[in-house]
Structures are given as structure tokens and as C-alpha cells.
Amino acid sequence: MHICVLGAGIIGVTSAYRLLKDGHDVTLIDALPQAGEGTSHGNGAQLSYSYVAPLADPSIWHKWPYYLFSAASPLTLRAKADPAQWRWLIKFLGACNAPRVEQTTIELLRLAFFSRDELHKLSSETPFNYAHRAAGKLVMFTDSASLESARKQVAFQAAHGCKQTVITAQQCFDIEPALAASKRQWVGGVYTPSEEAGDCALFCRELVKHMQTQAGFRFMHSTRIHKMHVTNGTLTSVSTTQGELQADAFVLALGSESADFAKQAGFSLALYPLKGYSITVPLDNATTQTAAPQVSITDLSRKIVYARLDNRLRVAGRVEILGMDKRIPQKAIDELKQGVSELFPQCAHFTDDARLSPWAGFRPSTPTGVPVIGPSPVRNLYLNVGQGSLGWTLACGSASLLAAHINKHTLPIDGTPFHYCA
């Protein structure tokens, strides 16, 4: 069967790999010159298999004024005359209750653990460098109330396969000595030794390079998709800047643009882009390399994550609900630079912002945080969308679940939570 995968971010690339491995002919198409150049390019780099709690949370209700009005808030909402934004927000607020959050966490943990196994399998079958690091993760806290809340979450997740420990600030420093130079007043942290990190964009490029050595694979880069053509409930072709493209089946993996293409095909997707930012700090001398962390770090109060990628430090943060505004305001970059200055001051010798590769990406999120994987209402159009900030973490598992749907095989995990619902 000839399958066309629309979108060459981490979700599309892993989908293409899995389908090619299953014996299909695969065409992968993307508007950008290289795979992984969009939202996958500068993401937080953490593979957070045990830290999947969704943005939708009961605490949103009492923190809402802070999120809306505080200049220090890591979450920004800019209301627009956009019905899609308001529909998403209403569903999002409806998901901010304890039973839904617990169920979402269980569903995402199951997919995350499966995805971890699938990534390890792929890495052993197709070894290549993507700055992979399996050094664990520390989530750091500055107040006792938040740490106690985390203790309850750790206990809940322990019943579902997570191995995490609540530890003191000194124990955090013992695990990651680089934190001892921090200017923050830590009260403790959550340590997850099994967490990993890796360069998502490099992974995409290397995996495409590998697929290009295989018969039956074609990568149509620099090719924009204009329109979907649906006849009698079947997607017959897509119009692109390189002409009409036909296939036996299509996979929609266009990230935050997927909702617009679904609308063309006659159905709706409850997706909205959650904008985030990153910088990548060069560690180009012995001092900075020693001062940078080996373990992945999350500063929970600031919602900033730090991940070591060989001799680079990826620093990412913020959630902005404001549509597809591609600008990178200086304030966002300055916040991330300030974070580095506070946590790892010896790494903070910034002379030129351009060397930090400032990035903004649009994480395609469903209101609950649960992605949509499998058949769509249109025959021969399949969905792999909505992974939000967990795209890198969930990619390989999502691809294998998608492939099982397309191949009509027994699903490797329960796929019910990820079914499309109108």
C-alpha cells in the first residue's frame, strides 16, 4: 500500500519509519527544507516518560487570575476573536477536574512507557547519533506546599509503574552538583532516574536519512500542501506546490495546522497551538561544560526545562495561548537567559543572542492533553495529532499505535483513549 504522511515533524517522521518498516511504500511531505524544522526543531529535548501530567489541572481554577494578570506568569492567554480558541478553552476548563486529570495521566503514562520501549527498539535496530542521554531528571521546587503536592502525585503514579523519589535539596545537589551554584532557594525535588533527553530535530534528520536508503521511501521537502480533495467520504488526493498527490491512505501529522486541514476534509479537530520558546546555550569551553547539568532539570515554579545535548544546553519554557503568532519577543528570550543565570551562572556568558538560536514553536494540544491516533471520519485518512508538549516523548509509541490501526493488527496498547471523537 502507498501511504502519504503529511508533516515531517517528529510525529510524521516516526509514523513514516514505522509504516515503511511494515512494508508499505511511504511518501513523507513537508513545507520546510528539512525534517524536524518546525515545532520539533527547538523543543525542550526532555523525554519525560514519567512526567506526563496534563496542563489541564484543578489548580488552574484558583491560579487563573495569576495566569491572566501577573507579568511573572509562565502561562499567557491573549483572548482573540477566534471561535476555535474559545471552543478549545471551554473544553480545556471542563477537563480541569481531578477525575479527568487522573484518567488522562494514566492514559499518557501507558502510551509514554510504550513509546520509551519503541524508541529503545528503534535505536538498537537503527543506531545513529541524536545526542541521546539517559541521565535521569530532577524536578525542582521552591516552596513546601508544591513539594507536598508533588509527593501525592508521586504516590499516585507509583501505582501505575513510575519509579520516582521525593528528595531534599541537598540530595538534589548530590545527584546534580551543578545545581549547587544556583541562586534559587530550593526546598527539594522529585528525582526520576529513568528519564532521558535527546535532540529531536537531529533525530528527525537522521531517521529520514536512514529511510532514504530504503526502497519505497520518498521525502518531498519544501512542498506546501494547499488542499485536500474528498469524494464520497474518501480522501482521493492532496494538492501541493509540486502537483497533485494520490495515495491509498494518508496520515495527518501536520501539528497545529492539522485542524485547518481536517476542516477541509469535513470534520473538526479540537486542537489549539500552545506557543513555547527555547534557546540553546553553547558549552564551548571547559568551564561551561563543567558548570552545566548532566541530569535534565525542570524549574517547576518558572516552568523552565533544561536538557544537556552533548556540548549544548537546551533551555525551554512558557505556554502562550494566543494563536499562531510567529514572533519571538525579546522578553521571552530574556526570561530564559535569566533562568540560566540563576541556575547555572557560569554558563551564562551571553554575548550575542543569535548564538543562542532563539526558537518559537506551536505545540498542537487537545483540551485534555490526550492525543488523537487512528482512523478519522474520512475513509483512508488517519490521524496522529495532539501530543502537545509531549510530542518527542510520545512519538515512537504513537507511530506504532497508528501503524497497528492502518495494518488492521491487534493494538499494542488500549487505543480507546486516543480514538477520534467529534
C-alpha positions, 0 to 999 in steps of 0.5 A: 500500500502507498501511504502519504504522511503529511508533516515531517515533524517528529510525529510524521517522521516516526509514523513514516519509519514505522509504516515503511518498516511494515512494508508499505511504500511511504511518501513523507511531505513537508513545507520546510527544507528539512525534517524536524524544522518546525515545532520539533526543531527547538523543543525542550529535548526532555523525554519525560516518560514519567512526567506526563501530567496534563496542563489541564489541572484543578489548580488552574481554577484558583491560579487563573487570575495569576495566569491572566494578570501577573507579568511573572506568569509562565502561562499567557492567554491573549483572548482573540476573536477566534471561535476555535480558541474559545471552543478549545478553552471551554473544553480545556476548563471542563477537563480541569477536574481531578477525575479527568486529570487522573484518567488522562495521566494514566492514559499518557503514562501507558502510551509514554512507557510504550513509546520509551520501549519503541524508541529503545527498539528503534535505536538498537535496530537503527543506531545513529547519533541524536545526542541521546542521554539517559541521565535521569531528571530532577524536578525542582521546587521552591516552596513546601506546599508544591513539594507536598503536592508533588509527593501525592502525585508521586504516590499516585503514579507509583501505582501505575509503574513510575519509579520516582523519589521525593528528595531534599535539596541537598540530595538534589545537589548530590545527584546534580552538583551543578545545581549547587551554584544556583541562586534559587532557594530550593526546598527539594525535588522529585528525582526520576532516574529513568528519564532521558533527553535527546535532540529531536530535530537531529533525530528527525534528520537522521531517521529520514536519512536512514529511510532514504536508503530504503526502497519505497521511501520518498521525502518531498521537502519544501512542498506546501500542501494547499488542499485536500480533495474528498469524494464520497467520504474518501480522501482521493488526493492532496494538492501541493506546490509540486502537483497533485498527490494520490495515495491509498491512505494518508496520515495527518501529522501536520501539528497545529495546522492539522485542524485547518486541514481536517476542516477541509476534509469535513470534520473538526479537530479540537486542537489549539497551538500552545506557543513555547520558546527555547534557546540553546546555550553553547558549552564551548569551553571547559568551564561551561561544560563543567558548570552545566547539568548532566541530569535534565532539570525542570524549574517547576515554579518558572516552568523552565526545562533544561536538557544537556545535548552533548556540548549544548544546553537546551533551555525551554519554557512558557505556554502562550495561548494566543494563536499562531503568532510567529514572533519571538519577543525579546522578553521571552528570550530574556526570561530564559537567559535569566533562568540560566543565570540563576541556575547555572551562572557560569554558563551564562556568558551571553554575548550575542543572542543569535548564538543562542538560536532563539526558537518559537514553536506551536505545540498542537494540544487537545483540551485534555492533553490526550492525543488523537491516533487512528482512523478519522471520519474520512475513509483512508485518512488517519490521524496522529495529532495532539501530543502537545508538549509531549510530542518527542516523548510520545512519538515512537509509541504513537507511530506504532499505535497508528501503524497497528490501526492502518495494518488492521493488527491487534493494538499494542496498547488500549487505543480507546483513549486516543480514538477520534471523537467529534 
